[in-house]
Amino acid sequence: MRSLLFVPGDSERKLEKGFGAGADVVIVDLEDSVAPQNKANARDIAARFIAERRGQTSSAIYIRVNDLSTGLTDDDLAALVPAKPDGIMLPKSNSGQDVQQLSAKLRVREAENGLADGAIKILPIITETPAGVLAAATYAGASARLAGLTWGAEDLSAAIGARAARDEQGRYTDVFRHARLTTILAAGAAEVAAIDTVFPNFRDMAAFAVECTEAERDGFTGKMAIHPDQVPVINAAFTPSAEAVKQSAAIVAAFEAAGNPGVVGIGGKMFDRPHLRLAERLLARAKAAGISA
């Protein structure tokens, strides 16, 4: 997952545009982008649209349901699981226990709709509450459905009373840098993808490109988008370059040829086991993006 594009579930026009945007994942949103009085209508529109149009997109389809505390999650699942989504995004997840609770709900819905047990993956947003940030380590081993971990700043800002998540230079303040780094570490501990949060100012593409580059540098493997124009920038930033793929393939080949020792030399430089692991991870990302070594 490189690019994950949010699309409001109550707009057929935006759904159609999102399905053709070239994102790796389209996230059909039933939560923040849908007004409370329009939730039921959004479920109907989204379920019908996915059932009729999913053959017209190569994107995986995830549904952002309303969080478990709202009492709306079961209605969201009842309406959308029959459309056979690839995954569920769980907002305001407080711990791995919330993922387990959602997994149990999905197991029932899958059985009711003739889907294989575990067919629907889960992508939780783990930093939208203070409790979620502090419980980041609980996602390791929580569920085989776990497809990755991602984070968000806006809801956390409201929860803690922060007037802004970024400073005058556009950089995240300390609390939000902590939430971001916690997500990377939690994803590493759980051995799943780390997905960076959205960049709200979709008109500032230069700043957005910089943030994508920095996110990839730091260990994120993808980023969420709020506008179709952001998708190509994300895909470019998170697709390994031909040079990086070539170097990684050379490292893997050198270790294999030497019988997988602790260290190998390539062109006068020494590479040890952490370099091998990094090379293997990059090649896996390249393969997922359709790039061969």
Helices and strands as residue ranges (DSSP letters): E 3-8, H 12-19, E 25-29, G 36-38, H 39-53, G 54-56, E 60-64, G 68-70, H 73-80, G 81-83, E 87-90, H 96-112, E 121-124, H 130-134, G 136-139, E 148-150, H 154-160, H 174-190, E 193-196, H 205-218, E 222-225, G 228-230, H 231-238, H 242-257, E 263-266, E 269-272, H 273-288
